[in-house]
C-alpha cells in the first residue's frame, strides 16, 4: 500500500492545482462554477448504463452544485431522490479516496457497485481499483471520514 501511496503522491503533484481549482465545496467535487460531474447526467449511469452529457437547459441544484440532465424525466428522477444518484466520495476518485487523497473523478471512468456510482481519475487507476473493489471501497469509506472536509491540496502534503 505504501508504494501505491508514493505513486499516487507523484500523480498528486500534477493534478493538485486542478483538484483545488475544481473543488466548489470541500466534500463535493464540482467546477469553480458549481457544475457537478463535468455536466454529465448522474441518472443516465443507472438508466442508460453509460456516461451521458446533460443539457445546459435541463438542470437541478443540489447542495450548491448544479447537475445537468439528458431529459426532463432524468431530472425528475434525480429530484425525487438525489442521494440515490450522487457519485460516492463527492465525485472524487474512488481509488484516490482509498489512498487518502481527493482527485477529480473523471465521469468517463465509472462503475456502479451495489447501486452506488463510483468515479476514478483514469483508465489505469480504474483498472487497479476494479482489482479489489470491496477492499478499496472499505478503505475509502474509512478515509472519507477524515478527508471529506479537507481541501484536496491539503491532503498532498
N, CA, C and O of each residue as an XYZ file, in Angstrom:
628
protein
N       0.822     -1.193      0.000
C       0.000      0.000      0.000
C       0.863      1.253      0.000
O       0.494      2.244     -0.630
N       2.018      1.237      0.699
C       2.877      2.417      0.737
C       3.413      2.770     -0.646
O       3.544      3.947     -0.979
N       3.723      1.760     -1.448
C       4.199      2.028     -2.806
C       3.117      2.721     -3.630
O       3.405      3.630     -4.408
N       1.873      2.286     -3.452
C       0.769      2.924     -4.165
C       0.592      4.360     -3.714
O       0.297      5.235     -4.528
N       0.769      4.611     -2.430
C       0.658      5.984     -1.934
C       1.753      6.854     -2.536
O       1.517      8.019     -2.856
N       2.941      6.299     -2.691
C       4.038      7.056     -3.280
C       3.731      7.384     -4.736
O       3.945      8.514     -5.175
N       3.229      6.401     -5.492
C       2.862      6.636     -6.886
C       1.762      7.684     -6.953
O       1.812      8.598     -7.777
N       0.776      7.548     -6.091
C      -0.326      8.493     -6.111
C       0.131      9.889     -5.701
O      -0.404     10.881     -6.194
N       1.100      9.977     -4.816
C       1.625     11.291     -4.427
C       2.277     11.975     -5.624
O       2.173     13.192     -5.775
N       2.942     11.204     -6.470
C       3.527     11.771     -7.683
C       2.466     12.296     -8.625
O       2.604     13.378     -9.196
N       1.406     11.522     -8.783
C       0.286     11.979     -9.594
C      -0.320     13.224     -8.968
O      -0.778     14.124     -9.672
N      -0.321     13.270     -7.654
C      -0.915     14.401     -6.927
C      -0.277     15.718     -7.324
O      -0.961     16.733     -7.453
N       1.014     15.703     -7.513
C       1.691     16.943     -7.870
C       1.199     17.495     -9.192
O       1.080     18.708     -9.360
N       0.912     16.604    -10.135
C       0.495     17.074    -11.455
C      -0.960     17.508    -11.501
O      -1.353     18.268    -12.386
N      -1.756     17.036    -10.565
C      -3.178     17.406    -10.603
C      -3.617     18.243     -9.419
O      -4.799     18.565     -9.303
N      -2.713     18.597     -8.550
C      -3.123     19.310     -7.341
C      -3.762     20.658     -7.648
O      -4.749     21.031     -7.014
N      -3.224     21.380     -8.593
C      -3.829     22.662     -8.934
C      -5.219     22.469     -9.511
O      -6.148     23.200     -9.167
N      -5.360     21.498    -10.378
C      -6.682     21.239    -10.951
C      -7.654     20.786     -9.881
O      -8.807     21.217     -9.869
N      -7.210     19.931     -8.991
C      -8.109     19.428     -7.948
C      -8.602     20.551     -7.060
O      -9.787     20.602     -6.730
N      -7.726     21.442     -6.671
C      -8.165     22.523     -5.796
C      -8.987     23.548     -6.564
O      -9.900     24.147     -5.997
N      -8.690     23.758     -7.813
C      -9.457     24.721     -8.606
C     -10.861     24.227     -8.890
O     -11.781     25.028     -9.052
N     -11.034     22.916     -8.951
C     -12.333     22.371     -9.276
C     -13.165     22.045     -8.055
O     -14.304     21.603     -8.203
N     -12.659     22.237     -6.887
C     -13.419     21.919     -5.683
C     -14.288     23.110     -5.308
O     -13.783     24.168     -4.933
N     -15.592     22.927     -5.411
C     -16.502     24.023     -5.068
C     -17.140     23.717     -3.742
O     -18.367     23.815     -3.721
N     -16.625     23.419     -2.801
C     -17.090     22.875     -1.554
C     -16.098     21.786     -1.311
O     -15.652     21.125     -2.249
N     -15.758     21.593     -0.118
C     -14.645     20.699      0.131
C     -15.006     19.248     -0.094
O     -14.208     18.492     -0.650
N     -16.192     18.844      0.326
C     -16.528     17.438      0.200
C     -17.271     17.115     -1.085
O     -17.709     15.979     -1.265
N     -17.425     18.080     -1.986
C     -18.098     17.874     -3.250
C     -17.194     18.338     -4.378
O     -16.683     19.458     -4.352
N     -17.000     17.490     -5.352
C     -16.157     17.805     -6.491
C     -17.018     18.434     -7.583
O     -17.767     17.745     -8.275
N     -16.901     19.740     -7.724
C     -17.616     20.466     -8.771
C     -16.672     21.534     -9.310
O     -15.695     21.900     -8.656
N     -16.973     22.027    -10.506
C     -16.121     23.059    -11.078
C     -16.251     24.347    -10.280
O     -17.089     24.458     -9.386
N     -15.421     25.304    -10.612
C     -15.474     26.584     -9.912
C     -16.807     27.296    -10.140
O     -17.161     28.196     -9.378
N     -17.540     26.910    -11.163
C     -18.867     27.477    -11.409
C     -19.965     26.681    -10.712
O     -21.137     27.051    -10.781
N     -19.595     25.591    -10.043
C     -20.575     24.764     -9.335
C     -21.136     23.625    -10.165
O     -22.055     22.939     -9.718
N     -20.609     23.405    -11.363
C     -21.094     22.325    -12.214
C     -20.534     20.990    -11.734
O     -19.319     20.808    -11.651
N     -21.425     20.068    -11.424
C     -21.024     18.741    -10.950
C     -20.892     17.766    -12.120
O     -21.533     17.932    -13.157
N     -20.070     16.769    -11.940
C     -19.885     15.683    -12.905
C     -19.516     16.174    -14.305
O     -19.806     15.511    -15.300
N     -18.876     17.335    -14.371
C     -18.466     17.918    -15.652
C     -19.620     17.983    -16.643
O     -19.417     17.923    -17.855
N     -20.837     18.106    -16.111
C     -22.016     18.222    -16.953
C     -22.654     16.913    -17.359
O     -23.625     16.915    -18.116
N     -22.140     15.794    -16.879
C     -22.743     14.502    -17.197
C     -23.987     14.288    -16.338
O     -24.062     14.770    -15.208
N     -24.940     13.576    -16.875
C     -26.214     13.277    -16.231
C     -26.021     12.149    -15.217
O     -25.688     11.033    -15.616
N     -26.219     12.403    -13.913
C     -25.998     11.347    -12.913
C     -26.987     10.188    -13.017
O     -26.648      9.061    -12.656
N     -28.185     10.440    -13.498
C     -29.195      9.386    -13.607
C     -28.884      8.439    -14.765
O     -29.170      7.244    -14.686
N     -28.302      8.968    -15.834
C     -28.027      8.163    -17.030
C     -27.114      6.976    -16.756
O     -27.234      5.944    -17.416
N     -26.205      7.103    -15.796
C     -25.349      5.958    -15.470
C     -26.205      4.753    -15.098
O     -25.881      3.617    -15.448
N     -27.286      5.007    -14.396
C     -28.157      3.945    -13.910
C     -29.183      3.500    -14.952
O     -29.517      2.318    -15.024
N     -29.682      4.431    -15.753
C     -30.736      4.090    -16.713
C     -30.210      3.749    -18.098
O     -30.774      2.892    -18.779
N     -29.141      4.405    -18.521
C     -28.583      4.181    -19.853
C     -27.364      3.257    -19.812
O     -26.977      2.679    -20.827
N     -26.766      3.128    -18.628
C     -25.572      2.312    -18.498
C     -24.360      2.912    -19.180
O     -23.443      2.200    -19.588
N     -24.366      4.244    -19.300
C     -23.257      4.925    -19.967
C     -23.212      6.376    -19.514
O     -24.242      6.957    -19.172
N     -22.009      6.967    -19.511
C     -21.933      8.399    -19.234
C     -22.605      9.157    -20.373
O     -22.333      8.916    -21.549
N     -23.479     10.071    -20.001
C     -24.258     10.808    -20.983
C     -24.232     12.283    -20.614
O     -24.573     12.657    -19.492
N     -23.829     13.111    -21.555
C     -23.805     14.554    -21.294
C     -25.221     15.057    -21.063
O     -26.156     14.680    -21.768
N     -25.357     15.915    -20.061
C     -26.631     16.551    -19.800
C     -26.744     17.848    -20.588
O     -25.760     18.353    -21.129
N     -27.931     18.361    -20.638
C     -28.201     19.611    -21.352
C     -28.098     20.794    -20.406
O     -28.523     20.709    -19.253
N     -27.539     21.891    -20.884
C     -27.462     23.099    -20.074
C     -28.853     23.662    -19.830
O     -29.030     24.521    -18.967
N     -29.843     23.187    -20.583
C     -31.215     23.653    -20.427
C     -32.002     22.874    -19.377
O     -33.066     23.315    -18.944
N     -31.482     21.721    -18.967
C     -32.198     20.866    -18.010
C     -31.286     20.647    -16.811
O     -30.408     19.786    -16.844
N     -31.493     21.421    -15.762
C     -30.596     21.377    -14.608
C     -31.370     21.337    -13.293
O     -32.553     21.671    -13.229
N     -30.665     20.919    -12.260
C     -31.170     20.976    -10.887
C     -29.991     21.290     -9.984
O     -28.863     20.871    -10.244
N     -30.263     22.030     -8.923
C     -29.220     22.352     -7.948
C     -29.453     21.505     -6.705
O     -30.561     21.444     -6.173
N     -28.387     20.856     -6.257
C     -28.425     20.043     -5.039
C     -27.142     20.314     -4.274
O     -26.050     20.172     -4.823
N     -27.262     20.704     -3.012
C     -26.115     21.013     -2.154
C     -25.137     21.964     -2.855
O     -23.932     21.716     -2.877
N     -25.652     23.027     -3.413
C     -24.875     24.082     -4.066
C     -24.154     23.642     -5.333
O     -23.297     24.373     -5.829
N     -24.469     22.494     -5.858
C     -23.877     22.040     -7.119
C     -24.980     21.922     -8.163
O     -26.106     21.532     -7.856
N     -24.639     22.263     -9.390
C     -25.589     22.180    -10.496
C     -25.364     20.880    -11.257
O     -24.248     20.575    -11.678
N     -26.429     20.132    -11.423
C     -26.405     18.884    -12.178
C     -27.181     19.093    -13.471
O     -28.226     19.745    -13.483
N     -26.665     18.539    -14.547
C     -27.329     18.604    -15.846
C     -27.923     17.237    -16.174
O     -27.426     16.203    -15.727
N     -28.991     17.254    -16.959
C     -29.685     16.018    -17.291
C     -29.963     15.937    -18.782
O     -30.120     16.954    -19.458
N     -30.019     14.716    -19.279
C     -30.290     14.482    -20.693
C     -31.779     14.589    -21.004
O     -32.159     14.746    -22.165
N     -32.625     14.504    -19.974
C     -34.073     14.590    -20.192
C     -34.760     15.137    -18.947
O     -34.208     15.109    -17.846
N     -35.964     15.629    -19.146
C     -36.775     16.089    -18.013
C     -37.102     14.922    -17.075
O     -37.214     15.102    -15.862
N     -37.254     13.724    -17.650
C     -37.527     12.541    -16.832
C     -36.367     12.247    -15.880
O     -36.580     11.922    -14.712
N     -35.157     12.364    -16.385
C     -33.986     12.139    -15.528
C     -33.919     13.190    -14.425
O     -33.594     12.878    -13.279
N     -34.225     14.422    -14.773
C     -34.225     15.491    -13.773
C     -35.244     15.180    -12.675
O     -34.929     15.301    -11.491
N     -36.451     14.785    -13.050
C     -37.498     14.464    -12.078
C     -37.092     13.278    -11.209
O     -37.352     13.269    -10.006
N     -36.460     12.287    -11.811
C     -35.991     11.121    -11.061
C     -34.953     11.541    -10.028
O     -35.001     11.107     -8.878
N     -34.024     12.378    -10.440
C     -32.986     12.869     -9.538
C     -33.598     13.677     -8.399
O     -33.262     13.463     -7.234
N     -34.484     14.593     -8.729
C     -35.074     15.457     -7.707
C     -35.897     14.675     -6.693
O     -36.028     15.098     -5.544
N     -36.448     13.546     -7.104
C     -37.231     12.714     -6.188
C     -36.347     12.012     -5.156
O     -36.798     11.728     -4.046
N     -35.084     11.730     -5.519
C     -34.180     11.017     -4.607
C     -32.729     11.251     -5.026
O     -32.083     10.329     -5.524
N     -32.206     12.461     -4.836
C     -30.854     12.759     -5.319
C     -29.771     11.859     -4.730
O     -28.811     11.519     -5.421
N     -29.910     11.477     -3.485
C     -28.874     10.653     -2.836
C     -28.649      9.331     -3.562
O     -27.557      8.767     -3.486
N     -29.649      8.837     -4.256
C     -29.522      7.569     -4.969
C     -28.633      7.683     -6.204
O     -28.153      6.670     -6.713
N     -28.407      8.901     -6.692
C     -27.692      9.090     -7.953
C     -26.368      9.840     -7.824
O     -25.601      9.917     -8.784
N     -26.102     10.386     -6.659
C     -24.862     11.133     -6.468
C     -23.670     10.186     -6.461
O     -23.750      9.090     -5.905
N     -22.565     10.600     -7.073
C     -21.376      9.744     -7.013
C     -20.820      9.700     -5.591
O     -20.905     10.674     -4.844
N     -20.262      8.577     -5.242
C     -19.658      8.406     -3.924
C     -18.447      9.331     -3.786
O     -17.843      9.745     -4.775
N     -18.116      9.637     -2.556
C     -16.956     10.487     -2.215
C     -17.047     11.849     -2.902
O     -16.035     12.423     -3.302
N     -18.260     12.351     -3.031
C     -18.464     13.671     -3.598
C     -18.052     13.801     -5.049
O     -17.895     14.916     -5.545
N     -17.873     12.691     -5.740
C     -17.440     12.724     -7.134
C     -15.935     12.702     -7.313
O     -15.428     12.782     -8.432
N     -15.223     12.591     -6.192
C     -13.766     12.444     -6.286
C     -13.427     10.999     -6.642
O     -14.266     10.109     -6.506
N     -12.215     10.773     -7.090
C     -11.724      9.462     -7.490
C     -11.821      8.472     -6.329
O     -11.304      8.730     -5.242
N     -12.484      7.343     -6.564
C     -12.673      6.326     -5.524
C     -11.336      5.724     -5.085
O     -11.117      5.508     -3.893
N     -10.451      5.455     -6.028
C      -9.145      4.902     -5.675
C      -8.335      5.938     -4.897
O      -7.651      5.603     -3.929
N      -8.416      7.183     -5.324
C      -7.730      8.254     -4.597
C      -8.207      8.346     -3.168
O      -7.395      8.498     -2.255
N      -9.526      8.255     -2.949
C     -10.072      8.281     -1.589
C      -9.545      7.104     -0.782
O      -9.276      7.241      0.411
N      -9.397      5.955     -1.416
C      -8.844      4.781     -0.723
C      -7.394      5.020     -0.293
O      -6.938      4.467      0.708
N      -6.674      5.851     -1.058
C      -5.283      6.166     -0.741
C      -5.172      7.394      0.161
O      -4.074      7.762      0.577
N      -6.308      8.028      0.465
C      -6.307      9.184      1.350
C      -6.183     10.524      0.642
O      -5.825     11.523      1.266
N      -6.476     10.557     -0.663
C      -6.378     11.773     -1.460
C      -7.723     12.124     -2.080
O      -8.644     11.307     -2.098
N      -7.823     13.341     -2.585
C      -9.005     13.780     -3.319
C      -8.562     14.298     -4.686
O      -7.995     15.384     -4.806
N      -8.838     13.487     -5.720
C      -8.558     13.855     -7.097
C      -9.874     13.920     -7.850
O     -10.812     13.186     -7.541
N      -9.941     14.795     -8.833
C     -11.155     14.891     -9.635
C     -11.481     13.534    -10.241
O     -10.642     12.921    -10.901
N     -12.705     13.072    -10.014
C     -13.162     11.872    -10.692
C     -13.490     12.224    -12.134
O     -14.071     13.276    -12.400
N     -13.130     11.369    -13.049
C     -13.450     11.563    -14.459
C     -14.762     10.819    -14.730
O     -14.823      9.603    -14.547
N     -15.802     11.521    -15.159
C     -17.098     10.870    -15.361
C     -17.110      9.766    -16.407
O     -18.089      9.026    -16.507
N     -16.041      9.641    -17.188
C     -15.999      8.567    -18.180
C     -15.344      7.299    -17.643
O     -15.337      6.270    -18.319
N     -14.794      7.365    -16.427
C     -14.229      6.178    -15.751
C     -15.077      5.929    -14.521
O     -14.846      6.519    -13.465
N     -16.044      5.068    -14.658
C     -17.077      4.904    -13.650
C     -17.452      3.440    -13.512
O     -17.135      2.606    -14.360
N     -18.134      3.161    -12.421
C     -18.677      1.817    -12.195
C     -19.770      1.944    -11.147
O     -19.632      2.684    -10.173
N     -20.849      1.217    -11.356
C     -21.901      1.127    -10.347
C     -21.685     -0.169     -9.591
O     -21.629     -1.247    -10.182
N     -21.565     -0.052     -8.269
C     -21.376     -1.199     -7.387
C     -22.419     -1.097     -6.281
O     -22.496     -0.084     -5.585
N     -23.207     -2.130     -6.123
C     -24.253     -2.136     -5.094
C     -25.111     -0.870     -5.163
O     -25.386     -0.233     -4.145
N     -25.522     -0.522     -6.373
C     -26.380      0.645     -6.623
C     -25.755      1.972     -6.212
O     -26.470      2.922     -5.893
N     -24.431      2.044     -6.217
C     -23.722      3.290     -5.917
C     -22.768      3.589     -7.072
O     -22.120      2.692     -7.612
N     -22.698      4.869     -7.437
C     -21.847      5.313     -8.534
C     -20.476      5.715     -8.011
O     -20.364      6.526     -7.092
N     -19.446      5.146     -8.600
C     -18.065      5.465     -8.255
C     -17.357      5.982     -9.504
O     -17.552      5.462    -10.603
N     -16.536      7.010     -9.321
C     -15.721      7.552    -10.399
C     -14.248      7.325    -10.074
O     -13.866      7.219     -8.909
N     -13.438      7.253    -11.107
C     -11.994      7.212    -10.937
C     -11.368      8.237    -11.860
O     -12.059      8.863    -12.663
N     -10.060      8.410    -11.748
C      -9.375      9.507    -12.440
C      -8.891      9.133    -13.844
O      -8.740     10.010    -14.694
N      -8.646      7.846    -14.097
C      -8.090      7.439    -15.391
C      -8.320      5.953    -15.606
O      -8.749      5.237    -14.702
N      -8.028      5.504    -16.822
C      -8.220      4.094    -17.162
C      -7.335      3.183    -16.317
O      -7.803      2.155    -15.827
N      -6.065      3.541    -16.138
C      -5.183      2.665    -15.371
C      -5.558      2.632    -13.893
O      -5.435      1.590    -13.249
N      -6.009      3.749    -13.354
C      -6.457      3.771    -11.960
C      -7.749      2.972    -11.823
O      -7.930      2.237    -10.852
N      -8.643      3.115    -12.794
C      -9.894      2.332    -12.779
C      -9.583      0.840    -12.787
O     -10.197      0.068    -12.051
N      -8.632      0.440    -13.619
C      -8.243     -0.970    -13.710
C      -7.702     -1.469    -12.371
O      -8.038     -2.570    -11.934
N      -6.881     -0.675    -11.734
C      -6.330     -1.048    -10.425
C      -7.444     -1.147     -9.389
O      -7.468     -2.091     -8.598
N      -8.372     -0.181     -9.382
C      -9.483     -0.150     -8.427
C     -10.377     -1.374     -8.598
O     -10.819     -1.966     -7.613
N     -10.643     -1.751     -9.844
C     -11.505     -2.901    -10.128
C     -10.883     -4.209     -9.622
O     -11.596     -5.185     -9.390
N      -9.567     -4.228     -9.454
C      -8.907     -5.461     -8.991
C      -9.287     -5.842     -7.562
O      -9.143     -7.003     -7.180
N      -9.767     -4.887     -6.769
C     -10.194     -5.186     -5.390
C     -11.231     -4.163     -4.937
O     -11.009     -3.424     -3.978
N     -12.348     -4.127     -5.624
C     -13.374     -3.135     -5.308
C     -13.780     -3.177     -3.834
O     -13.803     -2.126     -3.192
N     -14.102     -4.345     -3.270
C     -14.531     -4.336     -1.860
C     -13.458     -3.789     -0.916
O     -13.776     -3.056      0.021
N     -12.218     -4.131     -1.150
C     -11.127     -3.645     -0.297
C     -10.913     -2.147     -0.432
O     -10.735     -1.444      0.563
N     -10.931     -1.660     -1.672
C     -10.721     -0.229     -1.886
C     -11.913      0.601     -1.404
O     -11.727      1.705     -0.892
N     -13.119      0.090     -1.560
C     -14.289      0.808     -1.056
C     -14.238      0.882      0.469
O     -14.516      1.930      1.053
N     -13.886     -0.222      1.109
C     -13.781     -0.213      2.579
C     -12.739      0.793      3.041
O     -12.974      1.536      3.994
N     -11.588      0.823      2.371
C     -10.528      1.767      2.741
C     -10.958      3.201      2.469
O     -10.700      4.089      3.281
N     -11.612      3.434      1.334
C     -12.082      4.785      1.002
C     -13.149      5.249      1.985
O     -13.148      6.405      2.409
N     -14.057      4.351      2.346
C     -15.093      4.701      3.334
C     -14.450      5.120      4.653
O     -14.865      6.095      5.281
N     -13.443      4.375      5.055
C     -12.736      4.699      6.302
C     -12.012      6.037      6.189
O     -12.094      6.862      7.099
N     -11.310      6.259      5.088
C     -10.576      7.516      4.880
C     -11.513      8.704      4.744
O     -11.191      9.798      5.209
N     -12.666      8.511      4.118
C     -13.561      9.619      3.823
C     -13.997     10.343      5.091
O     -14.241     11.550      5.071
N     -14.092      9.617      6.174
C     -14.483     10.227      7.451
C     -13.532     11.368      7.817
O     -13.962     12.383      8.364
N     -12.247     11.203      7.518
C     -11.268     12.227      7.895
C     -10.896     13.175      6.755
O     -10.404     14.272      7.016
N     -11.118     12.784      5.505
C     -10.698     13.650      4.399
C     -11.837     14.439      3.769
O     -11.577     15.391      3.033
N     -13.070     14.084      4.029
C     -14.210     14.725      3.363
C     -14.195     16.239      3.480
O     -14.502     16.932      2.509
N     -13.852     16.759      4.623
C     -13.899     18.204      4.854
C     -12.573     18.918      4.597
O     -12.424     20.094      4.930
N     -11.613     18.211      4.007
C     -10.310     18.820      3.742
C     -10.191     19.226      2.281
O     -10.740     18.578      1.390
N      -9.465     20.309      2.058
C      -9.166     20.740      0.697
C      -8.267     19.689      0.039
O      -7.384     19.144      0.701
N      -8.472     19.393     -1.252
C      -7.642     18.408     -1.929
C      -6.141     18.676     -1.785
O      -5.376     17.745     -1.537
N      -5.714     19.915     -1.935
C      -4.281     20.240     -1.855
C      -3.718     19.953     -0.469
O      -2.545     19.601     -0.345
N      -4.522     20.095      0.566
C      -4.050     19.861      1.935
C      -3.725     18.410      2.184
O      -2.963     18.103      3.100
N      -4.278     17.510      1.399
C      -4.024     16.073      1.575
C      -2.731     15.621      0.908
O      -2.307     14.479      1.084
N      -2.116     16.496      0.157
C      -0.927     16.118     -0.607
C       0.367     16.587      0.040
O       1.420     16.592     -0.598
N       0.289     16.973      1.287
C       1.485     17.447      1.983
C       2.067     16.386      2.854
O       3.081     16.615      3.514
